[in-house]
Amino acid sequence: MVSIIIPVYNAAKYIRECIDSVLIQGLDDDEIILIDDHSFDNSWTILEEYQKQNRHRVRIFKNEGKGACAARNYGYSKSSGKFIQFLDSDDSLSKDKMK
C-alpha cells in the first residue's frame, strides 16, 4: 500500500490536476491524504468533492496554518501505507509513476 501525502494551501488552481494524476495510477489500495493548511480559496470545497467521489481512497484533514512541513508530518501520522509518496499540490505524477 502507498500513502500519497499532499499538503494543500490555496491550491484551487492546481489541486484537481494533482489529485487526478494520483487517481489514474491504477492502484486499488493506495490512500491519498490531503492536508489543508488553512486555505482561504475554495481548496477545501474541492477536497471535499474528491473525498465524496473516492471515499475508499481520499482522506482529508485540516492543519490550521502550520506550514507545509507540519502538514506533511501530520499526513504521515495519519498514513497507513508501507510506502510514502509526498507531493506538493501543484505537482502531478506521470501516468506510470507508481507501477
Biopython code that builds the backbone (N, CA, C, O; Angstrom):
import numpy as np
from Bio.PDB.StructureBuilder import StructureBuilder

atoms = [
    (1, "MET", "N", (0.845, -1.190, 0.000)),
    (1, "MET", "CA", (0.000, 0.000, 0.000)),
    (1, "MET", "C", (0.881, 1.241, 0.000)),
    (1, "MET", "O", (1.904, 1.297, 0.684)),
    (2, "VAL", "N", (0.470, 2.225, -0.772)),
    (2, "VAL", "CA", (1.177, 3.502, -0.859)),
    (2, "VAL", "C", (0.287, 4.597, -0.272)),
    (2, "VAL", "O", (-0.899, 4.687, -0.590)),
    (3, "SER", "N", (0.869, 5.415, 0.575)),
    (3, "SER", "CA", (0.190, 6.606, 1.088)),
    (3, "SER", "C", (0.769, 7.809, 0.356)),
    (3, "SER", "O", (1.971, 8.066, 0.418)),
    (4, "ILE", "N", (-0.094, 8.539, -0.333)),
    (4, "ILE", "CA", (0.325, 9.746, -1.033)),
    (4, "ILE", "C", (-0.120, 10.930, -0.190)),
    (4, "ILE", "O", (-1.315, 11.126, 0.028)),
    (5, "ILE", "N", (0.828, 11.714, 0.281)),
    (5, "ILE", "CA", (0.552, 12.811, 1.209)),
    (5, "ILE", "C", (0.754, 14.133, 0.476)),
    (5, "ILE", "O", (1.815, 14.397, -0.090)),
    (6, "ILE", "N", (-0.297, 14.959, 0.502)),
    (6, "ILE", "CA", (-0.270, 16.216, -0.252)),
    (6, "ILE", "C", (-0.700, 17.371, 0.658)),
    (6, "ILE", "O", (-1.874, 17.456, 1.020)),
    (7, "PRO", "N", (0.227, 18.263, 1.036)),
    (7, "PRO", "CA", (-0.170, 19.484, 1.735)),
    (7, "PRO", "C", (-0.852, 20.429, 0.743)),
    (7, "PRO", "O", (-0.444, 20.530, -0.414)),
    (8, "VAL", "N", (-1.876, 21.107, 1.203)),
    (8, "VAL", "CA", (-2.658, 21.991, 0.333)),
    (8, "VAL", "C", (-2.777, 23.358, 0.990)),
    (8, "VAL", "O", (-3.200, 23.473, 2.140)),
    (9, "TYR", "N", (-2.402, 24.386, 0.249)),
    (9, "TYR", "CA", (-2.599, 25.761, 0.714)),
    (9, "TYR", "C", (-2.948, 26.627, -0.484)),
    (9, "TYR", "O", (-2.110, 26.865, -1.354)),
    (10, "ASN", "N", (-4.187, 27.094, -0.526)),
    (10, "ASN", "CA", (-4.672, 27.952, -1.618)),
    (10, "ASN", "C", (-4.286, 27.381, -2.988)),
    (10, "ASN", "O", (-3.706, 28.068, -3.828)),
    (11, "ALA", "N", (-4.620, 26.131, -3.180)),
    (11, "ALA", "CA", (-4.213, 25.411, -4.392)),
    (11, "ALA", "C", (-5.374, 25.096, -5.321)),
    (11, "ALA", "O", (-5.274, 24.184, -6.141)),
    (12, "ALA", "N", (-6.459, 25.824, -5.210)),
    (12, "ALA", "CA", (-7.643, 25.533, -6.026)),
    (12, "ALA", "C", (-7.311, 25.478, -7.514)),
    (12, "ALA", "O", (-7.919, 24.710, -8.259)),
    (13, "LYS", "N", (-6.362, 26.277, -7.941)),
    (13, "LYS", "CA", (-5.993, 26.348, -9.354)),
    (13, "LYS", "C", (-5.323, 25.057, -9.842)),
    (13, "LYS", "O", (-5.418, 24.723, -11.023)),
    (14, "TYR", "N", (-4.647, 24.327, -8.943)),
    (14, "TYR", "CA", (-3.840, 23.176, -9.343)),
    (14, "TYR", "C", (-4.279, 21.832, -8.773)),
    (14, "TYR", "O", (-3.955, 20.789, -9.342)),
    (15, "ILE", "N", (-5.000, 21.838, -7.677)),
    (15, "ILE", "CA", (-5.193, 20.602, -6.913)),
    (15, "ILE", "C", (-5.950, 19.517, -7.673)),
    (15, "ILE", "O", (-5.689, 18.334, -7.456)),
    (16, "ARG", "N", (-6.860, 19.872, -8.537)),
    (16, "ARG", "CA", (-7.576, 18.852, -9.318)),
    (16, "ARG", "C", (-6.610, 18.046, -10.192)),
    (16, "ARG", "O", (-6.672, 16.817, -10.223)),
    (17, "GLU", "N", (-5.731, 18.735, -10.891)),
    (17, "GLU", "CA", (-4.752, 18.047, -11.744)),
    (17, "GLU", "C", (-3.855, 17.133, -10.905)),
    (17, "GLU", "O", (-3.530, 16.019, -11.316)),
    (18, "CYS", "N", (-3.466, 17.612, -9.741)),
    (18, "CYS", "CA", (-2.620, 16.830, -8.849)),
    (18, "CYS", "C", (-3.328, 15.544, -8.407)),
    (18, "CYS", "O", (-2.780, 14.450, -8.543)),
    (19, "ILE", "N", (-4.530, 15.683, -7.885)),
    (19, "ILE", "CA", (-5.276, 14.515, -7.399)),
    (19, "ILE", "C", (-5.596, 13.565, -8.548)),
    (19, "ILE", "O", (-5.460, 12.350, -8.403)),
    (20, "ASP", "N", (-6.013, 14.099, -9.667)),
    (20, "ASP", "CA", (-6.314, 13.244, -10.826)),
    (20, "ASP", "C", (-5.099, 12.436, -11.259)),
    (20, "ASP", "O", (-5.233, 11.281, -11.663)),
    (21, "SER", "N", (-3.914, 13.035, -11.178)),
    (21, "SER", "CA", (-2.700, 12.318, -11.578)),
    (21, "SER", "C", (-2.415, 11.141, -10.646)),
    (21, "SER", "O", (-1.777, 10.169, -11.051)),
    (22, "VAL", "N", (-2.875, 11.222, -9.427)),
    (22, "VAL", "CA", (-2.726, 10.100, -8.482)),
    (22, "VAL", "C", (-3.800, 9.053, -8.742)),
    (22, "VAL", "O", (-3.519, 7.854, -8.737)),
    (23, "LEU", "N", (-5.020, 9.504, -8.967)),
    (23, "LEU", "CA", (-6.129, 8.567, -9.167)),
    (23, "LEU", "C", (-5.945, 7.692, -10.401)),
    (23, "LEU", "O", (-6.434, 6.562, -10.422)),
    (24, "ILE", "N", (-5.254, 8.179, -11.427)),
    (24, "ILE", "CA", (-5.086, 7.386, -12.648)),
    (24, "ILE", "C", (-3.940, 6.373, -12.551)),
    (24, "ILE", "O", (-3.666, 5.668, -13.522)),
    (25, "GLN", "N", (-3.281, 6.290, -11.421)),
    (25, "GLN", "CA", (-2.158, 5.373, -11.277)),
    (25, "GLN", "C", (-2.580, 3.905, -11.349)),
    (25, "GLN", "O", (-1.761, 3.035, -11.643)),
    (26, "GLY", "N", (-3.862, 3.630, -11.081)),
    (26, "GLY", "CA", (-4.345, 2.260, -11.181)),
    (26, "GLY", "C", (-4.092, 1.418, -9.948)),
    (26, "GLY", "O", (-4.226, 0.195, -10.003)),
    (27, "LEU", "N", (-3.733, 2.036, -8.846)),
    (27, "LEU", "CA", (-3.529, 1.300, -7.602)),
    (27, "LEU", "C", (-4.838, 1.246, -6.833)),
    (27, "LEU", "O", (-5.455, 2.279, -6.573)),
    (28, "ASP", "N", (-5.254, 0.061, -6.475)),
    (28, "ASP", "CA", (-6.521, -0.072, -5.750)),
    (28, "ASP", "C", (-6.369, 0.114, -4.245)),
    (28, "ASP", "O", (-7.346, 0.400, -3.553)),
    (29, "ASP", "N", (-5.171, -0.045, -3.744)),
    (29, "ASP", "CA", (-5.012, 0.011, -2.292)),
    (29, "ASP", "C", (-4.203, 1.222, -1.825)),
    (29, "ASP", "O", (-3.678, 1.226, -0.712)),
    (30, "ASP", "N", (-4.101, 2.247, -2.672)),
    (30, "ASP", "CA", (-3.406, 3.447, -2.220)),
    (30, "ASP", "C", (-4.352, 4.328, -1.418)),
    (30, "ASP", "O", (-5.571, 4.171, -1.475)),
    (31, "GLU", "N", (-3.776, 5.246, -0.679)),
    (31, "GLU", "CA", (-4.582, 6.244, 0.029)),
    (31, "GLU", "C", (-3.997, 7.608, -0.284)),
    (31, "GLU", "O", (-2.780, 7.793, -0.305)),
    (32, "ILE", "N", (-4.878, 8.548, -0.525)),
    (32, "ILE", "CA", (-4.472, 9.914, -0.808)),
    (32, "ILE", "C", (-4.851, 10.738, 0.411)),
    (32, "ILE", "O", (-6.029, 10.877, 0.742)),
    (33, "ILE", "N", (-3.842, 11.278, 1.069)),
    (33, "ILE", "CA", (-4.054, 12.060, 2.287)),
    (33, "ILE", "C", (-3.779, 13.514, 1.951)),
    (33, "ILE", "O", (-2.655, 13.888, 1.617)),
    (34, "LEU", "N", (-4.808, 14.318, 2.043)),
    (34, "LEU", "CA", (-4.723, 15.743, 1.717)),
    (34, "LEU", "C", (-4.851, 16.550, 3.005)),
    (34, "LEU", "O", (-5.818, 16.403, 3.752)),
    (35, "ILE", "N", (-3.870, 17.397, 3.250)),
    (35, "ILE", "CA", (-3.842, 18.209, 4.466)),
    (35, "ILE", "C", (-3.989, 19.673, 4.071)),
    (35, "ILE", "O", (-3.069, 20.271, 3.510)),
    (36, "ASP", "N", (-5.149, 20.243, 4.367)),
    (36, "ASP", "CA", (-5.379, 21.659, 4.065)),
    (36, "ASP", "C", (-4.782, 22.507, 5.185)),
    (36, "ASP", "O", (-5.084, 22.298, 6.360)),
    (37, "ASP", "N", (-3.945, 23.450, 4.818)),
    (37, "ASP", "CA", (-3.239, 24.287, 5.786)),
    (37, "ASP", "C", (-3.853, 25.680, 5.881)),
    (37, "ASP", "O", (-3.177, 26.696, 5.720)),
    (38, "HIS", "N", (-5.159, 25.693, 6.147)),
    (38, "HIS", "CA", (-5.901, 26.939, 6.366)),
    (38, "HIS", "C", (-6.008, 27.789, 5.090)),
    (38, "HIS", "O", (-5.780, 28.998, 5.113)),
    (39, "SER", "N", (-6.357, 27.133, 3.989)),
    (39, "SER", "CA", (-6.568, 27.843, 2.725)),
    (39, "SER", "C", (-7.732, 28.806, 2.841)),
    (39, "SER", "O", (-8.685, 28.555, 3.579)),
    (40, "PHE", "N", (-7.654, 29.916, 2.105)),
    (40, "PHE", "CA", (-8.786, 30.847, 2.084)),
    (40, "PHE", "C", (-9.419, 30.933, 0.703)),
    (40, "PHE", "O", (-10.301, 31.763, 0.485)),
    (41, "ASP", "N", (-8.987, 30.091, -0.239)),
    (41, "ASP", "CA", (-9.695, 29.970, -1.513)),
    (41, "ASP", "C", (-10.650, 28.773, -1.393)),
    (41, "ASP", "O", (-10.978, 28.379, -0.274)),
    (42, "ASN", "N", (-11.092, 28.200, -2.473)),
    (42, "ASN", "CA", (-12.056, 27.097, -2.372)),
    (42, "ASN", "C", (-11.389, 25.716, -2.409)),
    (42, "ASN", "O", (-12.010, 24.738, -2.826)),
    (43, "SER", "N", (-10.138, 25.638, -1.977)),
    (43, "SER", "CA", (-9.425, 24.360, -1.941)),
    (43, "SER", "C", (-10.165, 23.317, -1.116)),
    (43, "SER", "O", (-10.306, 22.172, -1.546)),
    (44, "TRP", "N", (-10.641, 23.702, 0.069)),
    (44, "TRP", "CA", (-11.315, 22.735, 0.952)),
    (44, "TRP", "C", (-12.563, 22.156, 0.285)),
    (44, "TRP", "O", (-12.830, 20.962, 0.413)),
    (45, "THR", "N", (-13.311, 22.970, -0.409)),
    (45, "THR", "CA", (-14.507, 22.503, -1.118)),
    (45, "THR", "C", (-14.131, 21.468, -2.179)),
    (45, "THR", "O", (-14.829, 20.468, -2.347)),
    (46, "ILE", "N", (-13.051, 21.701, -2.880)),
    (46, "ILE", "CA", (-12.576, 20.755, -3.887)),
    (46, "ILE", "C", (-12.160, 19.445, -3.220)),
    (46, "ILE", "O", (-12.474, 18.365, -3.720)),
    (47, "LEU", "N", (-11.460, 19.540, -2.103)),
    (47, "LEU", "CA", (-11.041, 18.330, -1.382)),
    (47, "LEU", "C", (-12.248, 17.519, -0.919)),
    (47, "LEU", "O", (-12.250, 16.292, -1.014)),
    (48, "GLU", "N", (-13.261, 18.198, -0.425)),
    (48, "GLU", "CA", (-14.484, 17.503, -0.003)),
    (48, "GLU", "C", (-15.147, 16.779, -1.175)),
    (48, "GLU", "O", (-15.647, 15.664, -1.023)),
    (49, "GLU", "N", (-15.147, 17.413, -2.328)),
    (49, "GLU", "CA", (-15.719, 16.818, -3.538)),
    (49, "GLU", "C", (-14.985, 15.517, -3.893)),
    (49, "GLU", "O", (-15.619, 14.502, -4.180)),
    (50, "TYR", "N", (-13.666, 15.554, -3.871)),
    (50, "TYR", "CA", (-12.891, 14.352, -4.183)),
    (50, "TYR", "C", (-13.098, 13.261, -3.138)),
    (50, "TYR", "O", (-13.150, 12.077, -3.472)),
    (51, "GLN", "N", (-13.216, 13.659, -1.885)),
    (51, "GLN", "CA", (-13.447, 12.659, -0.842)),
    (51, "GLN", "C", (-14.799, 11.979, -1.035)),
    (51, "GLN", "O", (-14.906, 10.763, -0.874)),
    (52, "LYS", "N", (-15.821, 12.738, -1.373)),
    (52, "LYS", "CA", (-17.145, 12.156, -1.612)),
    (52, "LYS", "C", (-17.122, 11.170, -2.773)),
    (52, "LYS", "O", (-17.782, 10.133, -2.719)),
    (53, "GLN", "N", (-16.374, 11.484, -3.812)),
    (53, "GLN", "CA", (-16.319, 10.635, -5.001)),
    (53, "GLN", "C", (-15.403, 9.422, -4.824)),
    (53, "GLN", "O", (-15.522, 8.440, -5.556)),
    (54, "ASN", "N", (-14.496, 9.492, -3.860)),
    (54, "ASN", "CA", (-13.480, 8.444, -3.690)),
    (54, "ASN", "C", (-13.275, 8.117, -2.210)),
    (54, "ASN", "O", (-12.147, 8.128, -1.717)),
    (55, "ARG", "N", (-14.359, 7.831, -1.513)),
    (55, "ARG", "CA", (-14.306, 7.622, -0.062)),
    (55, "ARG", "C", (-13.288, 6.581, 0.382)),
    (55, "ARG", "O", (-12.670, 6.729, 1.436)),
    (56, "HIS", "N", (-13.110, 5.543, -0.402)),
    (56, "HIS", "CA", (-12.187, 4.475, -0.008)),
    (56, "HIS", "C", (-10.718, 4.844, -0.217)),
    (56, "HIS", "O", (-9.832, 4.130, 0.254)),
    (57, "ARG", "N", (-10.449, 5.947, -0.914)),
    (57, "ARG", "CA", (-9.061, 6.313, -1.222)),
    (57, "ARG", "C", (-8.633, 7.682, -0.712)),
    (57, "ARG", "O", (-7.462, 7.877, -0.387)),
    (58, "VAL", "N", (-9.550, 8.623, -0.637)),
    (58, "VAL", "CA", (-9.191, 10.007, -0.315)),
    (58, "VAL", "C", (-9.586, 10.338, 1.120)),
    (58, "VAL", "O", (-10.732, 10.153, 1.530)),
    (59, "ARG", "N", (-8.596, 10.834, 1.875)),
    (59, "ARG", "CA", (-8.824, 11.272, 3.257)),
    (59, "ARG", "C", (-8.370, 12.719, 3.365)),
    (59, "ARG", "O", (-7.285, 13.068, 2.901)),
    (60, "ILE", "N", (-9.198, 13.565, 3.976)),
    (60, "ILE", "CA", (-8.856, 14.987, 4.080)),
    (60, "ILE", "C", (-8.820, 15.410, 5.550)),
    (60, "ILE", "O", (-9.604, 14.945, 6.377)),
    (61, "PHE", "N", (-7.889, 16.302, 5.836)),
    (61, "PHE", "CA", (-7.702, 16.815, 7.189)),
    (61, "PHE", "C", (-7.350, 18.291, 7.108)),
    (61, "PHE", "O", (-6.924, 18.782, 6.062)),
    (62, "LYS", "N", (-7.533, 19.000, 8.227)),
    (62, "LYS", "CA", (-7.112, 20.406, 8.318)),
    (62, "LYS", "C", (-5.953, 20.507, 9.295)),
    (62, "LYS", "O", (-5.920, 19.837, 10.327)),
    (63, "ASN", "N", (-5.014, 21.353, 8.944)),
    (63, "ASN", "CA", (-3.850, 21.641, 9.770)),
    (63, "ASN", "C", (-3.719, 23.154, 9.778)),
    (63, "ASN", "O", (-3.063, 23.731, 8.911)),
    (64, "GLU", "N", (-4.314, 23.766, 10.714)),
    (64, "GLU", "CA", (-4.547, 25.207, 10.712)),
    (64, "GLU", "C", (-3.294, 26.084, 10.692)),
    (64, "GLU", "O", (-2.749, 26.437, 11.738)),
    (65, "GLY", "N", (-2.852, 26.425, 9.488)),
    (65, "GLY", "CA", (-1.813, 27.436, 9.302)),
    (65, "GLY", "C", (-0.461, 27.115, 9.903)),
    (65, "GLY", "O", (0.209, 28.013, 10.413)),
    (66, "LYS", "N", (-0.042, 25.867, 9.858)),
    (66, "LYS", "CA", (1.236, 25.487, 10.453)),
    (66, "LYS", "C", (2.341, 25.302, 9.420)),
    (66, "LYS", "O", (3.490, 25.066, 9.791)),
    (67, "GLY", "N", (2.019, 25.405, 8.137)),
    (67, "GLY", "CA", (3.022, 25.296, 7.093)),
    (67, "GLY", "C", (3.096, 23.911, 6.470)),
    (67, "GLY", "O", (2.559, 22.937, 6.997)),
    (68, "ALA", "N", (3.786, 23.854, 5.319)),
    (68, "ALA", "CA", (3.856, 22.626, 4.523)),
    (68, "ALA", "C", (4.578, 21.494, 5.252)),
    (68, "ALA", "O", (4.143, 20.344, 5.184)),
    (69, "CYS", "N", (5.657, 21.796, 5.937)),
    (69, "CYS", "CA", (6.410, 20.752, 6.639)),
    (69, "CYS", "C", (5.541, 20.095, 7.722)),
    (69, "CYS", "O", (5.502, 18.870, 7.834)),
    (70, "ALA", "N", (4.856, 20.907, 8.505)),
    (70, "ALA", "CA", (3.964, 20.367, 9.546)),
    (70, "ALA", "C", (2.819, 19.593, 8.917)),
    (70, "ALA", "O", (2.388, 18.577, 9.463)),
    (71, "ALA", "N", (2.316, 20.058, 7.775)),
    (71, "ALA", "CA", (1.239, 19.340, 7.080)),
    (71, "ALA", "C", (1.723, 17.972, 6.613)),
    (71, "ALA", "O", (0.992, 16.988, 6.726)),
    (72, "ARG", "N", (2.939, 17.897, 6.093)),
    (72, "ARG", "CA", (3.498, 16.600, 5.676)),
    (72, "ARG", "C", (3.642, 15.664, 6.870)),
    (72, "ARG", "O", (3.293, 14.486, 6.786)),
    (73, "ASN", "N", (4.152, 16.186, 7.974)),
    (73, "ASN", "CA", (4.315, 15.359, 9.172)),
    (73, "ASN", "C", (2.962, 14.880, 9.698)),
    (73, "ASN", "O", (2.826, 13.729, 10.112)),
    (74, "TYR", "N", (1.977, 15.754, 9.679)),
    (74, "TYR", "CA", (0.635, 15.378, 10.124)),
    (74, "TYR", "C", (0.058, 14.305, 9.202)),
    (74, "TYR", "O", (-0.533, 13.331, 9.668)),
    (75, "GLY", "N", (0.233, 14.488, 7.903)),
    (75, "GLY", "CA", (-0.216, 13.481, 6.948)),
    (75, "GLY", "C", (0.459, 12.147, 7.182)),
    (75, "GLY", "O", (-0.185, 11.100, 7.116)),
    (76, "TYR", "N", (1.756, 12.178, 7.455)),
    (76, "TYR", "CA", (2.490, 10.946, 7.741)),
    (76, "TYR", "C", (1.916, 10.244, 8.967)),
    (76, "TYR", "O", (1.803, 9.019, 8.990)),
    (77, "SER", "N", (1.552, 11.028, 9.989)),
    (77, "SER", "CA", (0.991, 10.423, 11.206)),
    (77, "SER", "C", (-0.366, 9.770, 10.946)),
    (77, "SER", "O", (-0.781, 8.888, 11.698)),
    (78, "LYS", "N", (-1.052, 10.191, 9.899)),
    (78, "LYS", "CA", (-2.361, 9.632, 9.537)),
    (78, "LYS", "C", (-2.253, 8.499, 8.519)),
    (78, "LYS", "O", (-3.251, 7.847, 8.214)),
    (79, "SER", "N", (-1.064, 8.261, 7.996)),
    (79, "SER", "CA", (-0.896, 7.286, 6.920)),
    (79, "SER", "C", (-0.827, 5.862, 7.447)),
    (79, "SER", "O", (-0.489, 5.620, 8.606)),
    (80, "SER", "N", (-1.157, 4.930, 6.565)),
    (80, "SER", "CA", (-1.065, 3.509, 6.922)),
    (80, "SER", "C", (-0.334, 2.706, 5.857)),
    (80, "SER", "O", (-0.303, 1.477, 5.920)),
    (81, "GLY", "N", (0.250, 3.382, 4.887)),
    (81, "GLY", "CA", (0.929, 2.695, 3.793)),
    (81, "GLY", "C", (2.305, 2.176, 4.167)),
    (81, "GLY", "O", (2.959, 2.691, 5.074)),
    (82, "LYS", "N", (2.726, 1.159, 3.457)),
    (82, "LYS", "CA", (4.079, 0.633, 3.606)),
    (82, "LYS", "C", (5.073, 1.587, 2.944)),
    (82, "LYS", "O", (6.219, 1.705, 3.378)),
    (83, "PHE", "N", (4.621, 2.261, 1.893)),
    (83, "PHE", "CA", (5.435, 3.227, 1.172)),
    (83, "PHE", "C", (4.761, 4.593, 1.232)),
    (83, "PHE", "O", (3.536, 4.691, 1.308)),
    (84, "ILE", "N", (5.579, 5.651, 1.198)),
    (84, "ILE", "CA", (5.085, 7.029, 1.267)),
    (84, "ILE", "C", (5.531, 7.766, 0.011)),
    (84, "ILE", "O", (6.683, 7.663, -0.409)),
    (85, "GLN", "N", (4.593, 8.518, -0.589)),
    (85, "GLN", "CA", (4.907, 9.416, -1.706)),
    (85, "GLN", "C", (4.443, 10.806, -1.293)),
    (85, "GLN", "O", (3.251, 11.017, -1.068)),
    (86, "PHE", "N", (5.358, 11.747, -1.192)),
    (86, "PHE", "CA", (4.995, 13.132, -0.910)),
    (86, "PHE", "C", (4.846, 13.869, -2.236)),
    (86, "PHE", "O", (5.653, 13.697, -3.149)),
    (87, "LEU", "N", (3.813, 14.682, -2.329)),
    (87, "LEU", "CA", (3.604, 15.558, -3.479)),
    (87, "LEU", "C", (3.264, 16.945, -2.971)),
    (87, "LEU", "O", (2.717, 17.103, -1.880)),
    (88, "ASP", "N", (3.591, 17.943, -3.766)),
    (88, "ASP", "CA", (3.075, 19.281, -3.499)),
    (88, "ASP", "C", (1.796, 19.429, -4.303)),
    (88, "ASP", "O", (1.596, 18.725, -5.292)),
    (89, "SER", "N", (0.947, 20.324, -3.891)),
    (89, "SER", "CA", (-0.376, 20.453, -4.507)),
    (89, "SER", "C", (-0.333, 20.944, -5.954)),
    (89, "SER", "O", (-1.327, 20.834, -6.671)),
    (90, "ASP", "N", (0.802, 21.481, -6.390)),
    (90, "ASP", "CA", (0.913, 21.897, -7.791)),
    (90, "ASP", "C", (1.752, 20.908, -8.612)),
    (90, "ASP", "O", (2.161, 21.219, -9.730)),
    (91, "ASP", "N", (2.005, 19.723, -8.057)),
    (91, "ASP", "CA", (2.710, 18.653, -8.771)),
    (91, "ASP", "C", (1.711, 17.723, -9.433)),
    (91, "ASP", "O", (0.534, 17.701, -9.076)),
    (92, "SER", "N", (2.188, 16.960, -10.394)),
    (92, "SER", "CA", (1.389, 15.865, -10.937)),
    (92, "SER", "C", (2.332, 14.713, -11.268)),
    (92, "SER", "O", (3.485, 14.924, -11.643)),
    (93, "LEU", "N", (1.825, 13.507, -11.123)),
    (93, "LEU", "CA", (2.614, 12.304, -11.385)),
    (93, "LEU", "C", (2.492, 11.894, -12.847)),
    (93, "LEU", "O", (1.451, 12.098, -13.471)),
    (94, "SER", "N", (3.554, 11.319, -13.387)),
    (94, "SER", "CA", (3.440, 10.739, -14.722)),
    (94, "SER", "C", (2.510, 9.521, -14.611)),
    (94, "SER", "O", (2.349, 8.955, -13.530)),
    (95, "LYS", "N", (1.911, 9.131, -15.720)),
    (95, "LYS", "CA", (0.878, 8.092, -15.715)),
    (95, "LYS", "C", (1.332, 6.770, -15.127)),
    (95, "LYS", "O", (0.513, 6.033, -14.578)),
    (96, "ASP", "N", (2.602, 6.453, -15.225)),
    (96, "ASP", "CA", (3.079, 5.162, -14.738)),
    (96, "ASP", "C", (4.072, 5.284, -13.574)),
    (96, "ASP", "O", (4.882, 4.380, -13.367)),
    (97, "LYS", "N", (4.023, 6.353, -12.835)),
    (97, "LYS", "CA", (4.950, 6.590, -11.722)),
    (97, "LYS", "C", (4.897, 5.490, -10.684)),
    (97, "LYS", "O", (5.941, 5.079, -10.178)),
    (98, "MET", "N", (3.716, 5.002, -10.350)),
    (98, "MET", "CA", (3.561, 4.057, -9.247)),
    (98, "MET", "C", (3.631, 2.590, -9.681)),
    (98, "MET", "O", (3.392, 1.700, -8.865)),
    (99, "LYS", "N", (3.949, 2.328, -10.929)),
    (99, "LYS", "CA", (3.985, 0.933, -11.383)),
    (99, "LYS", "C", (5.342, 0.329, -11.220)),
    (99, "LYS", "O", (5.543, -0.839, -11.555)),
]
sb = StructureBuilder()
sb.init_structure("model")
sb.init_model(0)
sb.init_chain("A")
sb.init_seg("    ")
for serial, (resi, resn, name, xyz) in enumerate(atoms, 1):
    if name == "N":
        sb.init_residue(resn, " ", resi, " ")
    sb.init_atom(name, np.array(xyz, "f"), 0.0, 1.0, " ", f" {name:<3s}", serial, name[0])
structure = sb.get_structure()
